[in-house]
């Protein structure tokens, strides 16, 4: 074990795959997914607005649109309708809403008043802008019609402006609404680093498998240089040789996990230590599992090239299926089931149960057991393959 560790720590590729590349790809993907963005940025769609009517009802419509949760009004008094259309065509704006002349008077006469919408309604963005405009227009139209009826029925009591305001206020508290909440275990300041809660563990697990090529090459070189044959002539037992190699890989990977989780905690503000015992259990079981994969690769590969190939194949296969690149939560139930064939998926579940969902030790029991099951499977295959090698020596 000590011999393997000294060899691994002398190799530049060890630090390249276990530390440098995971950090680099974590920062790169985190930047791509907005991990460095400010928490106060407005994610609503920019929509141009132009009032050609100047009626008080147009001002009320403006207020309704300005309070929208999906669009953000962009107003420039120096732009006309043609200018807005050009900006929409250039995709500088998601759309534009224009209140035409006579809009307010038409509504006061109880007639259907139409807005001018500039948007590509065949696209999801254009449809969103259209729905926001229709919703605000419908609310205002219903409020005006309600106020007109009340004013006719009780002219001495009902005031038109008051009735419109009351009707619009009633729309703010509809009988059915959808409310999105965030777990109380997640602090509000953590919301700006949610991109790293996926990329940090994903890249850590992916490149832990990639780093196995160096460890596997050690086992290959032992056979190639006949060092293994000489060791077998000593008092060293075969199982001691195998376990020594395995422990070296596990210690190396576990050390990588400790360093990268510390980097994620201190620099990226991913709350790995929300439950220290739970994160320790997950990363230890993940190290045991990935270490067994490395041991199996070392016994299967016949030369250095095969060791590299056999390391890269499970890296891409396990990482792709296991959700290291894209969260399995964003896929359908079928792909989620298939993805959990990969041990990476179970490791991601355990880590994200702590960092994202704010759960404790009980939430990582099943993922940890699954990882231990995979570790036993891969270790058993490595033992079977090692015995076959010994019989040929």
Secondary structure, 3 states (H helix, E strand, C coil): CHHHHHHHHHCHHHHHHHHHHHHHHHHHHHHHCCCCCCCCCCCCEEEEEEECCCCHHHHHHHHHHHCCCCEEEEECCCCCHHHHHHHHHCCCCCEEEEECCCHHHHHHCCCCCCCEEECCCCCHHHHHHHHHHHHHHHHHHHHHHHHHHHHHHCCCCCCHHHHHHHHHHHHCCCCCCCCCCCCCCCCHHHHHHCCHHHHHHHHHHHHHHHCHHHHHHHHHHHHHCCHHHHHHCCCCCHHHHHHHHHHHHHHHHHHHHHHHHHHHHHCCCCCHHHHHHHHHHHHHHHHHHHHHHHHHHHHHCCCHHHHHHHHHHHHHHHHHHHCCCCCHHHCCHHHHHHHCCCHHHHHHHHHHHHHCCCCCHHHHHHHHHHHHHHHHHHHHHHHHHHHHHHHHC
